[in-house]
Amino acid sequence: MTAELYDDRQCELGEGPLWHPGRKQLFWFDILGNSLLTVENGEQRYWRFDEHVSAAGWTGPDTLLIASEIDLFHFDLTNGKADPVCELEKDNPLTRSNDGRADPAGGFWIGTMGKNAERGAGAIYRLFKGELRKVYPGLTIPNSICFSPQGDRIYFCDTPTGQIMTQGLDIKGWPKGEVTVFADLRADGLNPDGSVTDAHDNLWNAQWGAARIACYSPDGTFLKAIDFPAIHSSCPAFGGPDLKSLFCTTARQNLTDDYLAAHPDCGRTFVAETDAKGWPEPQVFL
């Protein structure tokens, strides 16, 4: 399982990779570059926005729900039209959106954080059937939002804590029961970033500053890791024709000019062929 270059564009903060199962196409974001990126028919494409954008879910063959620093909006890939769905901390200029993903019940989860990672300034929200509800408040860098394929469990983290958490979900996708620790990475000094689960409910976690994606079994046991040629691996997504391709966004944020000159792959997007298989990203129902 060797990582290869998928796209050579250098994102300042690559995030939010999404494999659209209908289009068979990867989308991802450069948060600090205010951009949505893709490769379509072998050609690089991008859309630029007036504010930070960070994560998306698919709503139809040609449409995405996109999270920005001020709202969630419906975006048409064919004409670039953006229609607001609901505000997201629009009255707080100090925060922006971060990691997010759709759940199997058709809801969309999105984290917010301080633009300078101010302690406790962020939260995780869920949009479901027109209602945006704050679920986990007081977070610093919310990440790792993903779900069991059956839709009965959420995983998430607050990166500075070094722990990935989990909680049960009811039939409508709302949390139930206690929040517990899924994987404790503190002893290894690892920083959990974005995550995705495979078809067997193994969790694949990008680890900021470690140049890798690590795989954990459903009980939180470390299984293996795939190395990537960029120190700040930020978020994974399964895709490709058989959902065995593991994509990984990376970042250049907070790296020195000298380091970036010596490591030009930082910020680029990579792919590794795996022996695991993902599951189709759920559709968001607005």
Backbone bond lengths (Angstrom), bond angles and torsions (degrees), N, CA, C in turn:
res aa  C-N    CA-C-N  psi(-1)  N-CA   C-N-CA  omega(-1)  CA-C   N-CA-C  phi
1 M - - - 1.458 - - 1.524 109.08 -
2 T 1.316 114.89 88.87 1.457 121.75 -178.32 1.514 109.89 -107.79
3 A 1.314 116.48 133.22 1.454 121.20 -179.86 1.521 110.45 -77.04
4 E 1.325 115.54 138.85 1.449 122.53 176.29 1.518 109.90 -125.52
5 L 1.319 115.44 156.56 1.459 120.28 178.83 1.523 110.16 -68.18
6 Y 1.332 116.73 129.43 1.460 121.27 174.89 1.520 111.06 -101.18
7 D 1.329 116.78 -42.06 1.457 121.14 -179.11 1.524 108.60 -145.39
8 D 1.332 116.96 132.43 1.464 120.27 -171.62 1.516 114.65 -89.91
9 R 1.332 117.99 0.59 1.468 119.18 178.50 1.522 110.25 -69.59
10 Q 1.325 116.16 135.54 1.458 121.77 -176.15 1.534 109.87 -94.45
11 C 1.314 115.93 106.63 1.462 121.44 177.34 1.526 109.20 -84.22
12 E 1.314 116.49 140.04 1.460 119.33 173.65 1.525 109.67 -67.03
13 L 1.333 115.91 -40.41 1.463 120.86 177.00 1.519 108.37 -144.67
14 G 1.340 115.92 82.01 1.456 120.39 177.01 1.520 110.55 -66.62
15 E 1.323 116.93 138.95 1.474 121.54 -176.64 1.525 110.27 -161.46
16 G 1.331 114.68 170.76 1.456 123.33 167.04 1.511 117.35 59.32
17 P 1.350 120.85 41.85 1.459 118.92 178.03 1.525 111.50 -64.34
18 L 1.316 115.33 136.91 1.474 122.23 -178.59 1.520 108.58 -136.55
19 W 1.332 117.09 120.06 1.456 121.27 173.30 1.523 107.87 -91.29
20 H 1.330 116.02 110.86 1.461 120.87 179.30 1.526 107.96 -75.53
21 P 1.341 118.60 114.09 1.461 120.06 -172.45 1.520 113.84 -68.43
22 G 1.330 117.73 -26.10 1.456 120.59 178.54 1.516 112.52 -79.79
23 R 1.311 116.16 -41.27 1.461 121.10 -178.23 1.530 112.62 -85.27
24 K 1.342 117.18 -13.41 1.471 121.49 -174.70 1.529 109.61 52.81
25 Q 1.332 114.75 52.60 1.462 121.03 -170.87 1.521 109.86 -144.76
26 L 1.336 116.17 138.33 1.458 121.35 178.57 1.521 110.22 -93.34
27 F 1.328 115.30 134.05 1.463 122.63 171.25 1.521 107.83 -120.00
28 W 1.316 117.14 146.82 1.458 121.35 174.60 1.517 109.54 -154.90
29 F 1.342 115.89 174.08 1.456 121.06 -171.64 1.518 111.83 -125.15
30 D 1.324 115.29 149.99 1.459 122.30 160.68 1.524 105.07 -108.81
31 I 1.335 115.97 100.68 1.469 119.95 -173.13 1.525 110.87 -57.93
32 L 1.321 116.28 -50.55 1.461 119.63 -175.78 1.526 112.43 -75.88
33 G 1.318 116.72 -15.86 1.457 121.12 175.09 1.516 113.16 -93.59
34 N 1.357 116.76 4.23 1.470 122.41 177.72 1.526 112.35 54.64
35 S 1.322 117.44 38.28 1.458 120.22 -169.17 1.527 113.25 -131.53
36 L 1.342 115.10 146.31 1.453 125.18 167.36 1.525 107.10 -106.43
37 L 1.335 117.32 130.06 1.454 122.04 -176.39 1.520 110.86 -121.22
38 T 1.325 116.20 155.41 1.453 122.11 174.55 1.520 108.96 -160.77
39 V 1.323 115.52 171.55 1.459 123.26 168.38 1.520 106.28 -124.47
40 E 1.327 116.95 123.18 1.453 121.70 -176.76 1.522 109.53 -128.24
41 N 1.317 116.29 121.83 1.464 121.78 -177.91 1.528 111.33 53.56
42 G 1.344 114.76 39.79 1.452 120.56 177.36 1.516 115.28 79.73
43 E 1.331 117.99 0.86 1.459 121.70 -178.55 1.532 111.03 -112.18
44 Q 1.313 116.34 137.94 1.457 121.65 176.92 1.529 109.83 -73.06
45 R 1.342 115.27 133.83 1.471 121.03 176.40 1.525 108.48 -132.56
46 Y 1.324 115.48 157.41 1.459 119.48 174.84 1.517 109.65 -156.52
47 W 1.338 114.67 158.18 1.458 123.06 172.88 1.524 106.97 -127.67
48 R 1.315 117.37 136.79 1.465 121.68 179.53 1.523 109.39 -112.08
49 F 1.340 114.78 142.12 1.458 121.23 -175.55 1.533 110.12 -120.76
50 D 1.338 115.83 173.17 1.463 120.66 -177.50 1.517 112.88 -85.20
51 E 1.330 117.38 -8.27 1.452 121.14 -179.58 1.523 109.15 -144.02
52 H 1.335 116.11 172.61 1.456 120.49 179.20 1.534 110.25 -61.64
53 V 1.328 116.26 138.65 1.466 123.34 172.72 1.526 107.39 -127.71
54 S 1.336 117.35 147.51 1.462 116.70 -167.90 1.517 116.13 -141.26
55 A 1.326 119.74 -25.94 1.467 120.92 -172.54 1.517 109.32 -157.75
56 A 1.342 115.37 160.10 1.463 119.22 -177.62 1.517 110.64 -153.30
57 G 1.322 114.59 160.55 1.452 123.62 167.27 1.517 107.71 -131.00
58 W 1.311 117.41 155.70 1.469 118.66 -179.97 1.522 110.17 -91.83
59 T 1.330 115.90 140.59 1.461 121.83 -178.65 1.515 112.24 -115.77
60 G 1.322 117.64 -17.88 1.454 122.74 179.74 1.514 110.02 -167.73
61 P 1.335 118.29 -177.88 1.463 120.85 -177.35 1.522 114.13 -58.54
62 D 1.329 116.38 -31.31 1.463 120.02 -175.51 1.524 112.94 -126.73
63 T 1.327 117.60 17.99 1.461 119.70 -173.98 1.521 111.87 -135.36
64 L 1.337 114.46 148.16 1.453 123.20 177.50 1.515 109.78 -127.96
65 L 1.327 116.90 151.02 1.460 122.46 162.77 1.520 106.30 -95.36
66 I 1.335 117.75 121.02 1.460 122.38 -175.48 1.519 109.90 -115.43
67 A 1.328 115.96 138.54 1.466 122.07 175.92 1.521 109.14 -97.82
68 S 1.327 115.48 127.44 1.459 121.13 175.24 1.525 108.62 -115.05
69 E 1.308 116.47 -174.84 1.468 119.63 -180.00 1.520 112.75 -75.18
70 I 1.345 117.97 -11.50 1.463 120.49 -177.03 1.523 113.35 -123.99
71 D 1.344 118.17 -16.93 1.457 118.61 -176.46 1.525 111.53 -163.70
72 L 1.337 113.99 176.03 1.452 122.80 165.94 1.521 106.31 -108.52
73 F 1.348 117.35 131.36 1.457 119.13 -177.69 1.522 110.82 -135.69
74 H 1.330 114.60 153.88 1.452 122.73 179.55 1.515 107.90 -91.91
75 F 1.337 117.30 128.07 1.455 120.98 -171.88 1.515 110.42 -124.22
76 D 1.344 115.17 128.40 1.459 122.56 179.39 1.523 108.91 -94.94
77 L 1.325 116.80 117.63 1.460 121.46 -176.71 1.518 112.36 -72.42
78 T 1.318 117.90 -18.65 1.458 120.21 -177.10 1.523 113.04 -81.95
79 N 1.333 116.60 -31.23 1.474 118.94 -177.04 1.521 114.00 -129.32
80 G 1.343 117.58 -0.62 1.459 120.86 177.99 1.512 114.55 74.02
81 K 1.329 117.96 14.77 1.459 120.57 -178.95 1.519 109.75 -78.34
82 A 1.334 116.05 134.32 1.464 122.52 179.60 1.527 109.54 -118.53
83 D 1.330 115.69 125.34 1.465 121.47 178.60 1.515 109.53 -118.83
84 P 1.336 118.17 123.54 1.465 120.41 -178.62 1.514 111.90 -63.93
85 V 1.351 114.98 141.96 1.461 121.96 176.86 1.523 109.99 -106.66
86 C 1.335 117.00 -50.46 1.461 120.97 176.30 1.523 109.03 -162.08
87 E 1.320 116.49 157.40 1.461 121.26 178.50 1.526 110.35 -76.34
88 L 1.332 115.86 151.62 1.458 122.05 178.11 1.531 107.80 -134.88
89 E 1.322 116.31 95.58 1.467 122.07 -179.24 1.532 111.74 51.76
90 K 1.324 115.71 37.32 1.467 120.50 -178.27 1.517 111.98 -62.20
91 D 1.344 116.11 -28.08 1.458 120.04 -178.52 1.520 112.90 -83.64
92 N 1.338 117.40 3.75 1.467 121.30 -179.77 1.531 109.00 -120.33
93 P 1.334 118.07 96.17 1.467 120.68 -177.25 1.526 113.63 -70.67
94 L 1.330 118.12 -6.47 1.458 121.46 -177.82 1.522 112.87 -85.71
95 T 1.354 117.86 -10.62 1.470 119.99 -175.31 1.525 111.11 -116.67
96 R 1.329 113.63 164.73 1.467 122.22 174.41 1.527 108.09 -145.43
97 S 1.321 116.29 168.02 1.459 120.17 174.87 1.521 109.77 -77.09
98 N 1.327 115.94 162.23 1.466 121.10 178.75 1.528 108.68 -138.53
99 D 1.305 118.24 -121.05 1.458 123.36 -175.30 1.526 111.08 -72.57
100 G 1.346 116.55 146.32 1.458 119.85 177.48 1.513 111.66 -163.75
101 R 1.340 116.02 161.11 1.465 120.24 -179.05 1.529 109.18 -166.49
102 A 1.344 116.19 155.30 1.462 121.77 175.91 1.523 110.61 -82.37
103 D 1.337 116.46 150.24 1.464 121.05 175.45 1.526 110.00 -104.42
104 P 1.335 118.04 163.06 1.466 120.62 -176.61 1.519 115.27 -63.41
105 A 1.329 118.18 -16.07 1.463 120.68 177.14 1.519 112.36 -84.66
106 G 1.334 117.50 -3.15 1.458 121.10 179.24 1.507 115.00 96.57
107 G 1.336 117.01 6.25 1.457 120.47 175.57 1.522 111.00 -86.43
108 F 1.327 116.08 167.01 1.465 121.20 177.69 1.519 108.62 -128.30
109 W 1.343 115.68 127.00 1.454 122.71 -179.42 1.519 109.41 -105.51
110 I 1.330 116.59 139.26 1.461 120.42 -178.76 1.531 110.00 -145.46
111 G 1.324 115.11 135.95 1.459 120.41 176.29 1.523 111.35 -97.99
112 T 1.321 115.76 151.66 1.462 122.14 172.07 1.522 108.65 -122.06
113 M 1.325 115.58 158.23 1.467 120.38 -179.89 1.518 109.43 -155.98
114 G 1.342 117.16 160.86 1.440 120.78 173.52 1.519 110.74 -65.63
115 K 1.323 116.59 143.10 1.467 120.12 -179.08 1.524 111.92 -63.10
116 N 1.307 116.70 -21.65 1.462 121.52 174.12 1.528 111.19 -112.73
117 A 1.331 115.59 24.87 1.466 122.76 179.12 1.527 112.31 55.46
118 E 1.335 115.71 42.84 1.457 119.94 177.40 1.533 109.84 -62.26
119 R 1.297 114.72 137.54 1.466 120.96 -174.41 1.534 111.37 -60.72
120 G 1.318 115.98 126.75 1.455 122.07 174.45 1.513 115.85 70.93
121 A 1.339 118.01 11.80 1.467 120.51 -175.55 1.520 113.17 -82.86
122 G 1.344 117.66 -10.50 1.454 120.68 -173.76 1.518 114.24 -107.53
123 A 1.328 114.35 -179.66 1.464 121.28 -178.87 1.524 108.08 -161.40
124 I 1.338 115.83 169.41 1.457 121.76 170.97 1.527 108.16 -117.25
125 Y 1.328 115.52 131.07 1.459 123.26 -179.14 1.528 109.69 -116.19
126 R 1.335 114.61 160.45 1.466 120.57 170.72 1.514 109.70 -129.21
127 L 1.343 116.63 129.58 1.457 122.92 172.07 1.516 108.16 -99.53
128 F 1.323 116.92 123.98 1.458 120.98 -179.40 1.517 109.13 -146.74
129 K 1.326 115.92 118.49 1.459 122.87 178.06 1.524 111.59 50.34
130 G 1.314 115.24 46.93 1.454 121.68 174.26 1.510 115.62 86.91
131 E 1.323 117.99 -6.32 1.468 121.19 -179.66 1.522 110.41 -105.27
132 L 1.335 116.33 124.92 1.458 121.35 173.49 1.521 107.91 -101.46
133 R 1.341 116.12 118.64 1.461 120.99 -176.04 1.525 110.17 -123.80
134 K 1.338 116.45 132.64 1.461 120.53 174.40 1.524 108.25 -75.41
135 V 1.347 116.29 125.49 1.459 120.94 -175.20 1.530 111.68 -107.03
136 Y 1.334 117.09 -46.48 1.464 121.37 -178.54 1.527 108.75 -125.60
137 P 1.328 118.62 102.50 1.470 121.60 -178.95 1.528 112.43 -88.48
138 G 1.325 115.73 171.59 1.456 121.98 169.52 1.510 115.49 68.88
139 L 1.330 118.15 31.57 1.458 122.11 179.38 1.530 110.62 -98.33
140 T 1.316 115.90 157.49 1.467 120.30 -179.35 1.529 111.52 -98.35
141 I 1.338 117.70 -55.16 1.469 121.61 176.56 1.527 107.78 -133.29
142 P 1.337 118.14 85.12 1.465 120.74 -178.60 1.526 110.99 -68.92
143 N 1.313 115.74 132.39 1.457 121.98 -176.06 1.523 109.92 -151.48
144 S 1.336 115.00 -177.57 1.471 123.09 169.52 1.523 113.64 65.85
145 I 1.340 118.04 21.22 1.461 120.91 -178.33 1.523 109.74 -70.64
146 C 1.331 115.97 115.62 1.459 121.82 175.94 1.517 108.38 -160.15
147 F 1.340 116.37 177.02 1.458 120.63 -168.00 1.524 111.22 -140.98
148 S 1.325 115.73 153.09 1.453 119.80 171.57 1.530 108.07 -65.58
149 P 1.331 117.98 148.16 1.467 119.42 179.91 1.524 113.29 -58.05
150 Q 1.329 116.65 -28.07 1.468 120.39 179.65 1.528 112.48 -78.00
151 G 1.337 116.81 -12.56 1.456 121.09 179.49 1.506 114.58 79.11
152 D 1.340 117.73 15.08 1.458 119.88 -177.35 1.524 113.06 -101.94
153 R 1.347 117.61 7.90 1.461 120.46 -176.76 1.520 110.33 -154.49
154 I 1.354 115.99 140.73 1.451 122.91 172.82 1.518 108.61 -111.74
155 Y 1.330 115.62 147.70 1.459 123.42 170.66 1.523 107.54 -119.80
156 F 1.313 117.01 144.07 1.459 120.76 177.91 1.519 108.36 -162.77
157 C 1.327 116.66 170.31 1.462 119.39 176.47 1.516 110.26 -152.25
158 D 1.314 114.62 164.73 1.462 123.79 164.15 1.524 103.94 -113.73
159 T 1.324 116.73 104.46 1.462 121.68 -166.65 1.528 114.64 -46.71
160 P 1.334 120.71 -46.33 1.472 119.17 -177.26 1.522 115.04 -61.59
161 T 1.325 118.18 -18.88 1.466 120.04 179.82 1.522 112.32 -76.69
162 G 1.342 117.90 -19.58 1.458 120.58 -178.74 1.510 114.52 71.96
163 Q 1.326 117.68 17.01 1.461 121.39 -178.79 1.528 110.58 -129.06
164 I 1.330 116.47 138.12 1.455 121.93 170.73 1.521 107.33 -97.45
165 M 1.327 115.91 129.81 1.450 121.75 -175.27 1.529 110.45 -106.36
166 T 1.324 116.28 165.44 1.459 121.02 176.50 1.523 110.06 -146.61
167 Q 1.336 115.27 155.89 1.462 121.35 177.75 1.525 108.01 -154.53
168 G 1.322 116.21 149.52 1.453 121.20 176.93 1.517 111.72 -71.20
169 L 1.340 116.70 157.11 1.462 123.41 176.23 1.521 109.20 -125.44
170 D 1.329 116.01 145.49 1.456 119.57 176.93 1.528 110.13 -83.98
171 I 1.318 117.60 -175.88 1.454 121.70 -173.29 1.525 112.45 -64.85
172 K 1.339 116.99 -23.11 1.463 120.76 177.31 1.527 112.69 -94.29
173 G 1.333 115.81 1.66 1.452 119.53 176.17 1.509 115.73 90.54
174 W 1.334 117.96 8.80 1.461 120.57 178.37 1.535 109.94 -91.71
175 P 1.329 118.03 148.87 1.475 120.51 -176.64 1.525 112.45 -62.57
176 K 1.344 114.01 146.25 1.458 120.68 173.66 1.525 107.55 -144.80
177 G 1.316 116.50 152.19 1.457 120.48 179.13 1.515 112.35 77.58
178 E 1.322 115.50 -168.63 1.461 121.70 -174.45 1.536 111.48 -89.29
179 V 1.336 114.67 149.66 1.458 121.24 169.58 1.525 108.09 -80.42
180 T 1.324 117.43 128.53 1.463 121.47 -179.60 1.527 110.00 -129.02
181 V 1.324 116.03 165.29 1.463 121.53 178.45 1.525 109.15 -81.01
182 F 1.336 116.56 124.34 1.455 121.63 175.72 1.526 110.93 -88.03
183 A 1.327 117.11 -47.62 1.465 121.36 179.86 1.520 108.83 -145.27
184 D 1.322 116.50 128.13 1.462 122.86 -179.77 1.528 108.11 -104.12
185 L 1.328 116.17 111.63 1.467 121.75 -175.06 1.518 112.68 -102.24
186 R 1.313 116.83 6.19 1.464 119.77 -173.02 1.519 112.95 -64.20
187 A 1.324 117.54 -39.59 1.466 119.97 -177.09 1.523 111.92 -62.51
188 D 1.343 116.49 -27.66 1.459 121.11 -179.99 1.527 112.21 -95.18
189 G 1.323 117.17 1.28 1.458 120.95 178.66 1.516 113.96 64.49
190 L 1.335 117.55 32.79 1.455 122.05 -175.85 1.524 111.20 -98.78
191 N 1.326 115.44 149.29 1.463 122.51 -178.16 1.524 109.57 -113.29
192 P 1.330 118.54 101.73 1.464 120.52 -178.26 1.521 111.93 -68.11
193 D 1.328 115.16 128.94 1.466 120.89 176.11 1.526 107.71 -113.52
194 G 1.323 118.97 -135.07 1.449 121.36 -176.47 1.515 113.14 -67.88
195 S 1.340 116.25 154.27 1.463 121.96 179.85 1.517 111.06 -139.38
196 V 1.334 114.34 161.56 1.456 122.19 171.42 1.527 107.12 -148.17
197 T 1.325 117.06 151.43 1.460 120.58 175.76 1.518 110.11 -102.26
198 D 1.343 115.93 154.73 1.455 120.27 173.50 1.519 110.13 -98.49
199 A 1.328 116.65 -176.19 1.457 120.80 -174.63 1.518 113.12 -65.79
200 H 1.337 117.50 -18.08 1.467 121.82 178.46 1.529 111.98 -101.02
201 D 1.325 117.14 13.56 1.460 123.88 177.95 1.528 113.00 67.56
202 N 1.330 117.51 19.39 1.458 119.10 166.26 1.521 108.01 -73.85
203 L 1.314 116.48 143.72 1.462 121.34 -177.90 1.526 109.36 -105.13
204 W 1.330 116.04 129.46 1.460 123.63 179.84 1.518 108.00 -109.33
205 N 1.324 116.38 115.69 1.463 122.30 -171.56 1.525 111.75 -116.70
206 A 1.336 116.12 122.59 1.464 121.15 171.88 1.523 108.28 -74.63
207 Q 1.326 116.17 136.05 1.469 119.76 -173.61 1.528 109.71 -121.01
208 W 1.324 114.10 107.56 1.460 124.16 -175.56 1.531 110.12 -60.02
209 G 1.316 115.33 126.21 1.456 120.32 179.73 1.514 114.15 87.17
210 A 1.333 118.26 -1.09 1.467 121.69 -176.72 1.521 113.19 -116.21
211 A 1.334 118.26 -4.36 1.470 122.58 176.59 1.522 112.23 56.47
212 R 1.333 117.05 41.66 1.453 118.39 -178.76 1.522 112.12 -158.28
213 I 1.337 114.24 163.34 1.453 122.82 166.42 1.523 106.63 -117.00
214 A 1.322 116.28 125.36 1.459 121.77 -178.32 1.517 109.85 -105.50
215 C 1.332 115.45 144.44 1.459 121.82 -179.57 1.522 110.11 -108.49
216 Y 1.348 115.87 133.51 1.463 122.93 179.78 1.528 109.26 -124.21
217 S 1.317 115.87 139.86 1.462 121.55 178.52 1.528 109.89 -69.15
218 P 1.337 118.54 169.68 1.468 120.58 179.70 1.527 114.44 -58.92
219 D 1.346 118.48 -19.32 1.460 119.84 176.59 1.529 112.17 -97.02
220 G 1.335 117.63 8.23 1.461 121.48 175.83 1.509 115.06 89.63
221 T 1.323 118.38 7.87 1.458 121.99 179.34 1.529 110.44 -78.81
222 F 1.328 117.20 131.85 1.458 120.89 176.79 1.528 109.81 -65.56
223 L 1.343 116.83 131.85 1.454 122.06 -179.65 1.522 113.16 -108.75
224 K 1.329 116.44 -48.67 1.462 121.08 -176.74 1.519 108.97 -170.98
225 A 1.337 115.66 174.21 1.456 120.55 178.24 1.519 109.39 -143.37
226 I 1.321 115.39 149.90 1.460 122.77 173.59 1.520 107.87 -112.71
227 D 1.324 116.71 126.64 1.464 121.27 179.22 1.524 110.72 -83.79
228 F 1.338 115.11 144.35 1.458 122.23 176.78 1.527 108.75 -125.94
229 P 1.337 118.35 148.78 1.468 121.20 -173.58 1.518 114.09 -83.09
230 A 1.315 117.20 39.13 1.460 122.34 176.99 1.522 107.37 -150.41
231 I 1.309 117.45 127.25 1.467 121.44 -169.39 1.522 112.53 -63.40
232 H 1.341 116.87 -37.46 1.464 119.39 -177.93 1.525 110.29 -96.61
233 S 1.328 117.07 77.11 1.465 120.96 170.81 1.528 107.01 -72.06
234 S 1.349 116.86 131.69 1.465 118.68 -168.88 1.520 115.31 -116.62
235 C 1.346 118.42 -37.52 1.464 117.64 -178.02 1.528 110.41 -163.02
236 P 1.343 117.52 138.54 1.457 122.10 178.23 1.530 112.90 -103.47
237 A 1.330 115.17 162.56 1.464 122.00 171.41 1.521 107.94 -156.07
238 F 1.333 116.72 136.52 1.455 120.39 172.90 1.524 109.17 -84.66
239 G 1.333 115.32 142.13 1.457 120.31 178.32 1.511 110.19 -163.27
240 G 1.321 115.32 -157.79 1.452 120.58 -176.29 1.516 110.97 86.67
241 P 1.332 118.09 171.74 1.465 121.39 -173.89 1.519 114.29 -61.91
242 D 1.332 117.56 -28.46 1.465 120.82 179.58 1.520 112.82 -115.32
243 L 1.338 116.89 10.69 1.461 123.68 179.93 1.526 112.83 60.38
244 K 1.331 116.73 28.54 1.462 121.04 177.42 1.528 112.48 -106.35
245 S 1.311 116.87 -0.89 1.468 121.24 177.43 1.517 109.12 -88.13
246 L 1.326 116.93 125.44 1.461 121.54 179.59 1.524 108.73 -102.92
247 F 1.323 116.06 109.31 1.449 122.00 178.74 1.531 109.67 -87.43
248 C 1.311 116.72 151.77 1.469 121.45 -179.93 1.521 110.19 -144.40
249 T 1.323 116.11 122.39 1.453 120.68 171.19 1.526 109.25 -85.54
250 T 1.331 116.05 156.25 1.462 121.14 179.14 1.524 109.56 -139.02
251 A 1.327 116.43 176.83 1.462 120.45 -173.82 1.523 112.12 -139.58
252 R 1.333 114.62 158.75 1.464 123.21 175.09 1.531 110.84 -109.62
253 Q 1.299 117.29 -4.78 1.457 123.52 -172.27 1.531 111.72 -56.26
254 N 1.336 115.89 132.90 1.467 124.49 174.91 1.527 113.97 65.87
255 L 1.317 117.61 17.89 1.457 121.01 174.07 1.529 109.14 -99.51
256 T 1.310 116.91 144.18 1.471 120.61 -176.05 1.523 110.73 -73.33
257 D 1.322 115.55 159.79 1.462 120.98 177.92 1.530 110.67 -60.09
258 D 1.318 116.57 -39.50 1.465 119.78 179.89 1.528 110.66 -64.65
259 Y 1.332 116.13 -41.47 1.465 119.29 179.75 1.530 110.35 -65.17
260 L 1.323 116.17 -43.61 1.463 119.72 -178.54 1.525 111.67 -65.81
261 A 1.325 116.75 -34.98 1.462 119.86 177.67 1.532 110.92 -64.43
262 A 1.311 115.43 -34.81 1.466 120.07 -179.64 1.526 112.68 -84.85
263 H 1.348 117.08 -17.48 1.467 121.69 -177.20 1.535 108.75 -132.43
264 P 1.318 117.58 72.08 1.462 121.20 -173.82 1.530 114.61 -68.03
265 D 1.340 118.70 -11.83 1.459 119.93 179.32 1.527 113.05 -77.05
266 C 1.308 117.86 -11.61 1.462 120.26 178.54 1.530 109.75 -59.45
267 G 1.321 116.09 130.89 1.453 121.55 -179.46 1.510 114.48 94.14
268 R 1.318 117.59 -11.90 1.453 120.94 179.00 1.531 111.04 -84.72
269 T 1.321 115.92 169.21 1.457 121.96 -176.55 1.526 109.25 -110.86
270 F 1.339 115.97 136.41 1.460 121.72 -171.85 1.518 111.03 -125.42
271 V 1.343 115.24 167.30 1.454 121.27 176.59 1.521 108.81 -143.53
272 A 1.319 115.94 142.05 1.466 122.36 176.08 1.519 108.27 -130.48
273 E 1.328 116.54 132.82 1.462 120.26 175.53 1.525 108.13 -80.74
274 T 1.329 117.17 133.23 1.462 122.04 -173.13 1.523 110.98 -122.83
275 D 1.330 114.62 169.54 1.457 120.10 171.65 1.526 111.21 -94.23
276 A 1.317 116.00 3.64 1.463 121.72 174.90 1.523 109.35 -93.73
277 K 1.308 116.13 168.48 1.454 121.25 177.28 1.512 109.41 -134.75
278 G 1.316 116.12 130.87 1.453 120.31 177.16 1.522 111.41 -79.25
279 W 1.317 115.50 -171.07 1.458 121.39 174.54 1.527 107.86 -133.92
280 P 1.335 117.86 151.24 1.467 119.89 -172.14 1.527 112.38 -59.45
281 E 1.314 115.27 136.03 1.463 120.55 177.97 1.528 109.32 -63.21
282 P 1.346 118.65 129.23 1.471 120.07 -176.43 1.517 112.74 -66.90
283 Q 1.305 114.59 152.73 1.464 121.51 174.46 1.515 109.94 -78.32
284 V 1.333 116.49 141.01 1.467 121.91 174.70 1.522 108.32 -89.89
285 F 1.325 116.33 131.06 1.454 121.81 177.49 1.524 109.20 -107.26
286 L 1.321 116.22 116.25 1.456 120.34 -177.12 1.531 111.28 -88.70
